[in-house]
Amino acid sequence: MKLQDKSFHKSWINNIQSRENNKDNNFIIHKYILKIILFLLILFTIIIILKWWYKVPNVELLDFTQEQNLNQPDTLVKPIILFKNKTSAIIKVEASKAKKDILNSKIIILEKPKGHYQLSNKKDIYFYSTKGILDNSKGILELTENVIIKSSKGTKFVTNKILYSTEKNIIVGEDIINIDGNWGKLRGKGFIYNIESSIISLKGRPILSLNNSKGNIK
């Protein structure tokens, strides 16, 4: 009887362990299946969001780097315009409204443009103005009235009109410009700013005021 009891007890324990192992295996399989289903749901959601985004009627993505006949309407509301400079870096320009020139469809008239240009992983340039003109045939972006150019490094340019050449990657202005930075203030009339080298050349007799160690202007 004792041998039978021991044999029964051992068999009973083995059955229990076998069931537990089967449960563990089933749990792992179910967990793996749930991960796959969750991944597919996330992927499906992302696809739907992207499709919905590109169908939003008041947003247009225009690429002016290719020679093509633009079939977009003459007036765009809140467009996002993408174009490239000589280094193939993408400049992004948003505007409250954009309208094609009647005589030249490659000239886009912008209202309240604002843009972004990533110069490097550590430096970004942002610009704003009241009005703007993008002439794709000449590779020129013109900003007028209350023009502000900001660097992620803290430098700020304020002037009334600038011309940005995508071919030369430089900004040119003939009006009075005020520059503020951590180093101090600079004021002049007429300038050339090389974006790649971050070198600005002012015309005439610029006035420079430097910050001292305490942050005061002198």
Number of C-alpha atoms within 10 A of each C-alpha: 6 7 8 9 10 11 12 12 12 12 12 12 12 12 12 12 12 12 12 12 12 12 12 12 12 12 12 12 12 12 12 12 12 12 12 12 12 12 12 12 12 12 12 11 12 12 12 11 12 10 11 10 11 12 11 9 11 12 16 17 11 14 15 18 14 8 8 8 8 12 7 11 10 13 15 19 16 19 22 22 21 16 19 17 18 12 11 11 14 18 18 16 20 21 23 14 17 25 18 19 15 10 7 10 16 17 19 21 19 27 20 19 25 23 18 18 17 16 16 10 6 8 12 14 20 18 19 23 25 17 19 25 21 24 19 16 12 12 19 20 18 20 28 19 16 15 21 23 20 19 18 12 12 12 16 19 17 20 22 17 21 25 19 21 18 21 14 15 16 19 19 19 21 17 14 17 22 17 18 16 16 12 16 17 18 17 18 19 17 19 20 18 17 15 15 12 8 9 10 13 12 20 13 9 10 16 12 13 14 15 14 11 8 6 11 11 13 10
